[in-house]
Each structure stands twice: as structure tokens, then as C-alpha cells.
């Protein structure tokens, strides 16, 4: 089926007259409640409209999908950037209860990492590492919930390379912080639904300056990916008001380690110097002052 998921609703409407009675019930439910259907299993969706799980699978086939998971993915792509926080809270109440919150969230995060491992472009990853290592200056932008990811990436890259700037809201405008951006630089944009408009604008600005652009985002259909030279896909699906950042953080960990391995001679000296500073100024608490290895 066409990857343009914006046509999904129209496809359902066009095929509606030829659907069986049970399939029409599914179609009507999706057209009215697609935000909830996107996070339902085939069995749950069937139960909600009073049909069997196999009828739901046949409905997906009727829309030219190989199976229900492909239809579900298309629905999620369609809605994930449109859900308000209030709608996400309602969804989390439907699918994650208080007594299974821990297990439900952990299982979801495991699936996100598994999906990321399958989807990520290894060539894009290696090219991203090359771009970071060779850049004159590296700018990192991640706003809203992605701020924590940007800070984490910036903290470690700065220890390794010492030419990293985290771009964020502050005393000066974001674009003022990137005034000297050039084609010799690299910009890393981090963003997940709902995508922060300012992050998208920063990447557009970076492209106008011919800088290398790396996007860490959830889909090739993401507005960040559309402006990137290299896109690292990390799943962030979560039927909740809280963004799942476990898989993105795992990708960022891999990026930091890969950059470190490329510059291991330099970072060995850097961390040797830092250990001396940390010990002298008691940066960390040690159980035994005579043993500073822990």
C-alpha cells in the first residue's frame, strides 16, 4: 500500500461499500476512533466492535496490508504527531492501568529497542560518526522533552571532542547561538512527536548554511528527517502522555561510544586528567577515601 498514510482514511471510505458486514463495523470504528484503534491489538479491536480477530486481519488484507500490524503502524504514523497531551492521558488510562504500569511500560520500551535495532540504517550511523569526528564545531538541538537527550549527548561529546555547543532557549535567541555556523560544522537535531517547530526551523537554517545535518527521530516521515543528511531512526511509541525516550537514548549511547572509539587515544588522556581533577576537588563520593576507583 502507498506509504502516504494520510490517504488511509480515504482508502477506507472508498472501499467501504465492498466490505463485509463485520468489516464495515471495523471501518466505522476506525473512522470515528482512529486515535484509540491505533494502539489496539487485533483481538482488542475485534472485541470492541463485536467481531472476531480473524475478521480484523481480513479487513487489513482488504486494505492491501500484509497483516494487521502493518495497518496498525499506518494508523500510528497518521496520529502520533496530532494527539494532544489530554488525548494521550486518555489513551494511557485505556491501555496502562495502575496495577500493570511497570510491566506495561517496560515491555513497551523493550519493543521500541527491538524495533529500533531492525529499522536503524547502519550506513547512516557510520556516516554520522564520520561527520561528528570531522566537524569543526558540533551544534546539538533538542527541545521540549528532547532536551534531556540533547544535554546527555552534549555532555559526553564535549568530554571527548571539546567543540560541542548545546543550542537551547536562554538569554539569546537560538539562531544567535548559531550565528557562525558554516559548511565545516555539524548540526544534530533530536525530535519526536509532537515535533518542536523550532527544532525543525534550526535544521532548515543549518541546511541553508550547508552544514552536515544529523537527525535523531522516530521516522523517515519526520519533518527532521526531511531536512537531514543522515537520519537515525529510534522508536518512541508509547500510549501515554510521557514520551518513551529509552530507544533514542540507546542510539545516543551507541553514537557516543562510536565517536569515543574513533578518538580513543585523545579521550584516554582526557579522562586521565579528569580523574586527577575529580579526586583533588572531591567531585565524587567514595566509600573509602584510600580507594578512588569506585
ROPA-17804 format. One record per residue (C-alpha): residue number from 1; residue in one letter; x, y, z. Coordinates in steps of 0.05 Angstrom, whole numbers. Layout:
BEGIN
@pator: NUM, tordren: A, px: X, py: Y, pz: Z
...
***
This chain:
BEGIN
@pator: 1, tordren: X, px: 0, py: 0, pz: 0
@pator: 2, tordren: X, px: 22, py: 72, pz: -12
@pator: 3, tordren: X, px: 66, py: 95, pz: 46
@pator: 4, tordren: X, px: 29, py: 161, pz: 48
@pator: 5, tordren: X, px: -13, py: 146, pz: 109
@pator: 6, tordren: X, px: -53, py: 209, pz: 102
@pator: 7, tordren: X, px: -92, py: 172, pz: 48
@pator: 8, tordren: X, px: -111, py: 116, pz: 95
@pator: 9, tordren: X, px: -178, py: 145, pz: 117
@pator: 10, tordren: X, px: -197, py: 160, pz: 45
@pator: 11, tordren: X, px: -179, py: 88, pz: 25
@pator: 12, tordren: X, px: -225, py: 61, pz: 79
@pator: 13, tordren: X, px: -281, py: 106, pz: 55
@pator: 14, tordren: X, px: -272, py: 86, pz: -17
@pator: 15, tordren: X, px: -272, py: 11, pz: -1
@pator: 16, tordren: X, px: -328, py: 15, pz: 49
@pator: 17, tordren: X, px: -385, py: -6, pz: 2
@pator: 18, tordren: X, px: -349, py: -71, pz: -16
@pator: 19, tordren: X, px: -333, py: -92, pz: 55
@pator: 20, tordren: X, px: -369, py: -148, pz: 92
@pator: 21, tordren: X, px: -417, py: -131, pz: 148
@pator: 22, tordren: X, px: -364, py: -145, pz: 202
@pator: 23, tordren: X, px: -310, py: -107, pz: 164
@pator: 24, tordren: X, px: -357, py: -47, pz: 159
@pator: 25, tordren: X, px: -363, py: -46, pz: 234
@pator: 26, tordren: X, px: -287, py: -43, pz: 239
@pator: 27, tordren: X, px: -283, py: 12, pz: 187
@pator: 28, tordren: X, px: -335, py: 54, pz: 222
@pator: 29, tordren: X, px: -298, py: 46, pz: 288
@pator: 30, tordren: X, px: -231, py: 66, pz: 258
@pator: 31, tordren: X, px: -261, py: 126, pz: 222
@pator: 32, tordren: X, px: -291, py: 151, pz: 287
@pator: 33, tordren: X, px: -239, py: 129, pz: 338
@pator: 34, tordren: X, px: -174, py: 120, pz: 298
@pator: 35, tordren: X, px: -134, py: 150, pz: 356
@pator: 36, tordren: X, px: -154, py: 92, pz: 401
@pator: 37, tordren: X, px: -153, py: 38, pz: 347
@pator: 38, tordren: X, px: -80, py: 55, pz: 332
@pator: 39, tordren: X, px: -59, py: 24, pz: 398
@pator: 40, tordren: X, px: -106, py: -35, pz: 400
@pator: 41, tordren: X, px: -87, py: -107, pz: 385
@pator: 42, tordren: X, px: -127, py: -142, pz: 331
@pator: 43, tordren: X, px: -163, py: -181, pz: 386
@pator: 44, tordren: X, px: -179, py: -118, pz: 425
@pator: 45, tordren: X, px: -205, py: -82, pz: 364
@pator: 46, tordren: X, px: -248, py: -141, pz: 345
@pator: 47, tordren: X, px: -276, py: -146, pz: 415
@pator: 48, tordren: X, px: -292, py: -71, pz: 415
@pator: 49, tordren: X, px: -336, py: -77, pz: 353
@pator: 50, tordren: X, px: -363, py: -147, pz: 364
@pator: 51, tordren: X, px: -325, py: -186, pz: 310
@pator: 52, tordren: X, px: -271, py: -240, pz: 311
@pator: 53, tordren: X, px: -196, py: -227, pz: 309
@pator: 54, tordren: X, px: -193, py: -262, pz: 242
@pator: 55, tordren: X, px: -243, py: -212, pz: 214
@pator: 56, tordren: X, px: -197, py: -155, pz: 235
@pator: 57, tordren: X, px: -139, py: -189, pz: 199
@pator: 58, tordren: X, px: -181, py: -198, pz: 136
@pator: 59, tordren: X, px: -201, py: -125, pz: 140
@pator: 60, tordren: X, px: -127, py: -105, pz: 139
@pator: 61, tordren: X, px: -116, py: -151, pz: 79
@pator: 62, tordren: X, px: -176, py: -118, pz: 44
@pator: 63, tordren: X, px: -139, py: -51, pz: 51
@pator: 64, tordren: X, px: -78, py: -84, pz: 17
@pator: 65, tordren: X, px: -37, py: -91, pz: 80
@pator: 66, tordren: X, px: 2, py: -156, pz: 91
@pator: 67, tordren: X, px: -28, py: -162, pz: 160
@pator: 68, tordren: X, px: -58, py: -124, pz: 219
@pator: 69, tordren: X, px: 10, py: -99, pz: 247
@pator: 70, tordren: X, px: 21, py: -60, pz: 182
@pator: 71, tordren: X, px: -48, py: -28, pz: 187
@pator: 72, tordren: X, px: -35, py: -11, pz: 260
@pator: 73, tordren: X, px: 32, py: 21, pz: 243
@pator: 74, tordren: X, px: -1, py: 63, pz: 189
@pator: 75, tordren: X, px: -53, py: 87, pz: 239
@pator: 76, tordren: X, px: 2, py: 105, pz: 289
@pator: 77, tordren: X, px: 41, py: 144, pz: 237
@pator: 78, tordren: X, px: -23, py: 181, pz: 220
@pator: 79, tordren: X, px: -39, py: 203, pz: 290
@pator: 80, tordren: X, px: 23, py: 206, pz: 333
@pator: 81, tordren: X, px: 40, py: 278, pz: 316
@pator: 82, tordren: X, px: -32, py: 300, pz: 324
@pator: 83, tordren: X, px: -50, py: 273, pz: 393
@pator: 84, tordren: X, px: -57, py: 326, pz: 447
@pator: 85, tordren: X, px: -30, py: 312, pz: 516
@pator: 86, tordren: X, px: -101, py: 304, pz: 541
@pator: 87, tordren: X, px: -116, py: 251, pz: 489
@pator: 88, tordren: X, px: -52, py: 215, pz: 507
@pator: 89, tordren: X, px: -73, py: 214, pz: 580
@pator: 90, tordren: X, px: -139, py: 183, pz: 560
@pator: 91, tordren: X, px: -103, py: 130, pz: 519
@pator: 92, tordren: X, px: -56, py: 113, pz: 576
@pator: 93, tordren: X, px: -117, py: 102, pz: 621
@pator: 94, tordren: X, px: -145, py: 53, pz: 570
@pator: 95, tordren: X, px: -82, py: 12, pz: 559
@pator: 96, tordren: X, px: -37, py: 21, pz: 620
@pator: 97, tordren: X, px: -71, py: 12, pz: 687
@pator: 98, tordren: X, px: -40, py: 27, pz: 755
@pator: 99, tordren: X, px: -31, py: -47, pz: 772
@pator: 100, tordren: X, px: 7, py: -62, pz: 707
@pator: 101, tordren: X, px: 42, py: 5, pz: 695
@pator: 102, tordren: X, px: 112, py: -21, pz: 709
@pator: 103, tordren: X, px: 106, py: -84, pz: 667
@pator: 104, tordren: X, px: 69, py: -48, pz: 611
@pator: 105, tordren: X, px: 119, py: 8, pz: 604
@pator: 106, tordren: X, px: 180, py: -38, pz: 608
@pator: 107, tordren: X, px: 151, py: -84, pz: 555
@pator: 108, tordren: X, px: 136, py: -25, pz: 510
@pator: 109, tordren: X, px: 207, py: 1, pz: 518
@pator: 110, tordren: X, px: 236, py: -68, pz: 502
@pator: 111, tordren: X, px: 194, py: -69, pz: 438
@pator: 112, tordren: X, px: 218, py: 1, pz: 420
@pator: 113, tordren: X, px: 291, py: -20, pz: 425
@pator: 114, tordren: X, px: 277, py: -84, pz: 385
@pator: 115, tordren: X, px: 243, py: -44, pz: 330
@pator: 116, tordren: X, px: 300, py: 7, pz: 330
@pator: 117, tordren: X, px: 351, py: -48, pz: 321
@pator: 118, tordren: X, px: 313, py: -72, pz: 260
@pator: 119, tordren: X, px: 300, py: -4, pz: 228
@pator: 120, tordren: X, px: 363, py: 37, pz: 240
@pator: 121, tordren: X, px: 406, py: 50, pz: 180
@pator: 122, tordren: X, px: 477, py: 26, pz: 196
@pator: 123, tordren: X, px: 507, py: 65, pz: 139
@pator: 124, tordren: X, px: 474, py: 129, pz: 164
@pator: 125, tordren: X, px: 502, py: 114, pz: 233
@pator: 126, tordren: X, px: 573, py: 107, pz: 208
@pator: 127, tordren: X, px: 566, py: 170, pz: 165
@pator: 128, tordren: X, px: 540, py: 207, pz: 226
@pator: 129, tordren: X, px: 601, py: 186, pz: 266
@pator: 130, tordren: X, px: 647, py: 210, pz: 210
@pator: 131, tordren: X, px: 611, py: 276, pz: 207
@pator: 132, tordren: X, px: 616, py: 287, pz: 282
@pator: 133, tordren: X, px: 690, py: 268, pz: 286
@pator: 134, tordren: X, px: 709, py: 312, pz: 226
@pator: 135, tordren: X, px: 666, py: 373, pz: 243
@pator: 136, tordren: X, px: 698, py: 439, pz: 262
@pator: 137, tordren: X, px: 642, py: 451, pz: 311
@pator: 138, tordren: X, px: 582, py: 410, pz: 332
@pator: 139, tordren: X, px: 515, py: 441, pz: 349
@pator: 140, tordren: X, px: 462, py: 399, pz: 385
@pator: 141, tordren: X, px: 389, py: 420, pz: 388
@pator: 142, tordren: X, px: 335, py: 382, pz: 424
@pator: 143, tordren: X, px: 276, py: 419, pz: 454
@pator: 144, tordren: X, px: 217, py: 404, pz: 500
@pator: 145, tordren: X, px: 222, py: 330, pz: 521
@pator: 146, tordren: X, px: 283, py: 320, pz: 478
@pator: 147, tordren: X, px: 323, py: 370, pz: 520
@pator: 148, tordren: X, px: 347, py: 314, pz: 566
@pator: 149, tordren: X, px: 373, py: 275, pz: 506
@pator: 150, tordren: X, px: 409, py: 336, pz: 478
@pator: 151, tordren: X, px: 441, py: 351, pz: 546
@pator: 152, tordren: X, px: 464, py: 279, pz: 554
@pator: 153, tordren: X, px: 494, py: 275, pz: 484
@pator: 154, tordren: X, px: 527, py: 344, pz: 492
@pator: 155, tordren: X, px: 557, py: 328, pz: 560
@pator: 156, tordren: X, px: 594, py: 266, pz: 535
@pator: 157, tordren: X, px: 613, py: 292, pz: 466
@pator: 158, tordren: X, px: 643, py: 354, pz: 499
@pator: 159, tordren: X, px: 687, py: 309, pz: 542
@pator: 160, tordren: X, px: 711, py: 273, pz: 480
@pator: 161, tordren: X, px: 716, py: 328, pz: 429
@pator: 162, tordren: X, px: 713, py: 395, pz: 465
@pator: 163, tordren: X, px: 679, py: 431, pz: 407
@pator: 164, tordren: X, px: 606, py: 419, pz: 423
@pator: 165, tordren: X, px: 551, py: 470, pz: 435
@pator: 166, tordren: X, px: 482, py: 453, pz: 461
@pator: 167, tordren: X, px: 433, py: 501, pz: 430
@pator: 168, tordren: X, px: 375, py: 518, pz: 476
@pator: 169, tordren: X, px: 328, py: 572, pz: 499
@pator: 170, tordren: X, px: 363, py: 623, pz: 542
@pator: 171, tordren: X, px: 387, py: 695, pz: 544
@pator: 172, tordren: X, px: 399, py: 696, pz: 469
@pator: 173, tordren: X, px: 356, py: 670, pz: 412
@pator: 174, tordren: X, px: 372, py: 601, pz: 385
@pator: 175, tordren: X, px: 394, py: 628, pz: 318
@pator: 176, tordren: X, px: 440, py: 678, pz: 351
@pator: 177, tordren: X, px: 475, py: 619, pz: 384
@pator: 178, tordren: X, px: 488, py: 591, pz: 314
@pator: 179, tordren: X, px: 510, py: 656, pz: 282
@pator: 180, tordren: X, px: 577, py: 628, pz: 259
@pator: 181, tordren: X, px: 550, py: 562, pz: 232
@pator: 182, tordren: X, px: 586, py: 542, pz: 168
@pator: 183, tordren: X, px: 593, py: 484, pz: 120
@pator: 184, tordren: X, px: 650, py: 456, pz: 162
@pator: 185, tordren: X, px: 603, py: 445, pz: 221
@pator: 186, tordren: X, px: 553, py: 391, pz: 241
@pator: 187, tordren: X, px: 484, py: 401, pz: 270
@pator: 188, tordren: X, px: 449, py: 345, pz: 308
@pator: 189, tordren: X, px: 374, py: 353, pz: 314
@pator: 190, tordren: X, px: 334, py: 310, pz: 363
@pator: 191, tordren: X, px: 259, py: 309, pz: 360
@pator: 192, tordren: X, px: 199, py: 263, pz: 369
@pator: 193, tordren: X, px: 124, py: 272, pz: 364
@pator: 194, tordren: X, px: 99, py: 323, pz: 376
@pator: 195, tordren: X, px: 157, py: 355, pz: 339
@pator: 196, tordren: X, px: 181, py: 422, pz: 365
@pator: 197, tordren: X, px: 175, py: 473, pz: 308
@pator: 198, tordren: X, px: 238, py: 510, pz: 329
@pator: 199, tordren: X, px: 279, py: 446, pz: 322
@pator: 200, tordren: X, px: 253, py: 438, pz: 251
@pator: 201, tordren: X, px: 270, py: 511, pz: 236
@pator: 202, tordren: X, px: 341, py: 503, pz: 263
@pator: 203, tordren: X, px: 353, py: 444, pz: 216
@pator: 204, tordren: X, px: 326, py: 485, pz: 157
@pator: 205, tordren: X, px: 374, py: 540, pz: 176
@pator: 206, tordren: X, px: 432, py: 490, pz: 181
@pator: 207, tordren: X, px: 417, py: 465, pz: 110
@pator: 208, tordren: X, px: 418, py: 537, pz: 85
@pator: 209, tordren: X, px: 489, py: 543, pz: 113
@pator: 210, tordren: X, px: 509, py: 476, pz: 80
@pator: 211, tordren: X, px: 526, py: 445, pz: 147
@pator: 212, tordren: X, px: 521, py: 370, pz: 157
@pator: 213, tordren: X, px: 454, py: 353, pz: 189
@pator: 214, tordren: X, px: 441, py: 291, pz: 231
@pator: 215, tordren: X, px: 370, py: 277, pz: 254
@pator: 216, tordren: X, px: 354, py: 230, pz: 312
@pator: 217, tordren: X, px: 279, py: 220, pz: 305
@pator: 218, tordren: X, px: 225, py: 167, pz: 301
@pator: 219, tordren: X, px: 210, py: 161, pz: 227
@pator: 220, tordren: X, px: 235, py: 177, pz: 157
@pator: 221, tordren: X, px: 169, py: 215, pz: 151
@pator: 222, tordren: X, px: 190, py: 261, pz: 208
@pator: 223, tordren: X, px: 200, py: 335, pz: 190
@pator: 224, tordren: X, px: 270, py: 329, pz: 220
@pator: 225, tordren: X, px: 288, py: 272, pz: 172
@pator: 226, tordren: X, px: 265, py: 313, pz: 113
@pator: 227, tordren: X, px: 320, py: 364, pz: 129
@pator: 228, tordren: X, px: 375, py: 316, pz: 147
@pator: 229, tordren: X, px: 435, py: 287, pz: 110
@pator: 230, tordren: X, px: 435, py: 227, pz: 157
@pator: 231, tordren: X, px: 375, py: 201, pz: 196
@pator: 232, tordren: X, px: 379, py: 155, pz: 256
@pator: 233, tordren: X, px: 312, py: 123, pz: 270
@pator: 234, tordren: X, px: 294, py: 108, pz: 342
@pator: 235, tordren: X, px: 224, py: 83, pz: 361
@pator: 236, tordren: X, px: 188, py: 124, pz: 414
@pator: 237, tordren: X, px: 118, py: 95, pz: 412
@pator: 238, tordren: X, px: 82, py: 99, pz: 478
@pator: 239, tordren: X, px: 8, py: 101, pz: 490
@pator: 240, tordren: X, px: 17, py: 151, pz: 546
@pator: 241, tordren: X, px: 26, py: 225, pz: 560
@pator: 242, tordren: X, px: 100, py: 211, pz: 573
@pator: 243, tordren: X, px: 147, py: 203, pz: 513
@pator: 244, tordren: X, px: 187, py: 139, pz: 512
@pator: 245, tordren: X, px: 260, py: 160, pz: 505
@pator: 246, tordren: X, px: 293, py: 93, pz: 520
@pator: 247, tordren: X, px: 308, py: 74, pz: 448
@pator: 248, tordren: X, px: 332, py: 144, pz: 429
@pator: 249, tordren: X, px: 378, py: 145, pz: 489
@pator: 250, tordren: X, px: 405, py: 77, pz: 469
@pator: 251, tordren: X, px: 421, py: 103, pz: 399
@pator: 252, tordren: X, px: 455, py: 164, pz: 430
@pator: 253, tordren: X, px: 496, py: 118, pz: 475
@pator: 254, tordren: X, px: 519, py: 80, pz: 414
@pator: 255, tordren: X, px: 537, py: 145, pz: 379
@pator: 256, tordren: X, px: 578, py: 170, pz: 438
@pator: 257, tordren: X, px: 615, py: 103, pz: 444
@pator: 258, tordren: X, px: 629, py: 100, pz: 369
@pator: 259, tordren: X, px: 658, py: 171, pz: 369
@pator: 260, tordren: X, px: 699, py: 153, pz: 431
@pator: 261, tordren: X, px: 728, py: 91, pz: 396
@pator: 262, tordren: X, px: 749, py: 135, pz: 337
@pator: 263, tordren: X, px: 786, py: 182, pz: 384
@pator: 264, tordren: X, px: 808, py: 134, pz: 438
@pator: 265, tordren: X, px: 879, py: 160, pz: 445
@pator: 266, tordren: X, px: 854, py: 230, pz: 458
@pator: 267, tordren: X, px: 800, py: 210, pz: 507
@pator: 268, tordren: X, px: 847, py: 166, pz: 546
@pator: 269, tordren: X, px: 889, py: 227, pz: 563
@pator: 270, tordren: X, px: 827, py: 269, pz: 575
@pator: 271, tordren: X, px: 797, py: 222, pz: 625
@pator: 272, tordren: X, px: 864, py: 211, pz: 658
@pator: 273, tordren: X, px: 868, py: 286, pz: 670
@pator: 274, tordren: X, px: 795, py: 288, pz: 694
@pator: 275, tordren: X, px: 807, py: 232, pz: 744
@pator: 276, tordren: X, px: 860, py: 275, pz: 777
@pator: 277, tordren: X, px: 814, py: 336, pz: 779
@pator: 278, tordren: X, px: 755, py: 295, pz: 806
@pator: 279, tordren: X, px: 798, py: 266, pz: 861
@pator: 280, tordren: X, px: 831, py: 332, pz: 880
@pator: 281, tordren: X, px: 765, py: 370, pz: 884
@pator: 282, tordren: X, px: 724, py: 312, pz: 912
@pator: 283, tordren: X, px: 674, py: 313, pz: 855
@pator: 284, tordren: X, px: 651, py: 243, pz: 873
@pator: 285, tordren: X, px: 637, py: 209, pz: 939
@pator: 286, tordren: X, px: 680, py: 148, pz: 954
@pator: 287, tordren: X, px: 665, py: 95, pz: 1006
@pator: 288, tordren: X, px: 738, py: 90, pz: 1022
@pator: 289, tordren: X, px: 780, py: 153, pz: 1012
@pator: 290, tordren: X, px: 841, py: 109, pz: 1002
@pator: 291, tordren: X, px: 807, py: 75, pz: 943
@pator: 292, tordren: X, px: 785, py: 124, pz: 889
@pator: 293, tordren: X, px: 769, py: 72, pz: 837
@pator: 294, tordren: X, px: 695, py: 68, pz: 854
***
